[in-house]
């Protein structure tokens, strides 16, 4: 098992050796693995980067730290780039993304009470809702601006359920979802791993749908960076992109997955869900209803176009925001996704980047 090497925070913007100290935030989930791999395998240090990883409890705290320059960057839902740039809360904040951390990796999880009621699909849930009317079930996501919310809405709509009128949508930190499901305060949720596996392993939930069945290969988390940092420290930003590309490639390699599970499991940040790391990383992912999904299909860290923040992926995120009534018909400004900076950092023409094989 590989130990975690902590980099101590120091006062001031520069480290003791005059290097720029980068402050990067994350909410610990399986899709943030590349950051911990880069730190614990010494990839940041090898590139001459001094990186302080900041654990955040939820996306709201992370968003505000980006806004007030307490963080230079963060792993966050890809939609946060547009949310911050357009100033939907507190005025515009200049951020951009040149790297997507993963594709897929989420699932819809329902509680045992709904299964006892005969729910096996979204169509079954629609039938139960009719019998309960006007009572509405409470389903939860960790952010209205996350791919988990988009996927949950898509699953509900597939059964003829109006997400805005027939269910109550709660927003909770991901780490609270399992406890709220166990206590009966919510009847289901959609989240990134490992929280779905934690519910299945604990016998309190099962998964009627995953990223694979709802939107295979969808963009999920992005490295969101303050534009001022990328402009003032372009070499460091490019080095950060190169490190994350290498770490993501390492995470994707099947032969490295046991070591990856050990690395994440040794972190105190995953103490509450260590056993739940294995299904999505080693596979198979157990849906809890007899169905299984291969780990290689559920969660991708690297591969053909996975990490490229392309115009097509930006369009997907914006379309989901519009479907969720979180964004009007106005055209998003240019510059939110910057694949050109990833191209420059890796020395790979953009046209080839989308086709690059890991």
Secondary structure, DSSP 8 states (H G I E B T S, - for coil): ----------SSSB-TTS-BEEEEEE--SGGGHHHHHHHHTTHHHHTT-EEEEEE-SSHHHHHHHHHTTS-SEEEEETHHHHHHHTTTTTS---EEEEEE--EE-EEEEEEHHHHHTT--SHHHHHHHHHHHTT---EEEES-TTSHHHHHHHHHHHHTT--TTTSSEEEE--HHHHHHHHHHTS-SEEEEETTHHHHHHHTTSEEEEEEHHHHHTT-B-EEEEEEHHHHHHTHHHHHHHHHHHHHHHHHHH-GGGHHHHHHHHHTSGGGGGGGGGGHHHHTS-EE-SSS-EE-HHHHEESSSTTSS---HHHHHHHHHHHHHTTSS-SS---TTSB-HHHHHHHHT--HHHHTT---
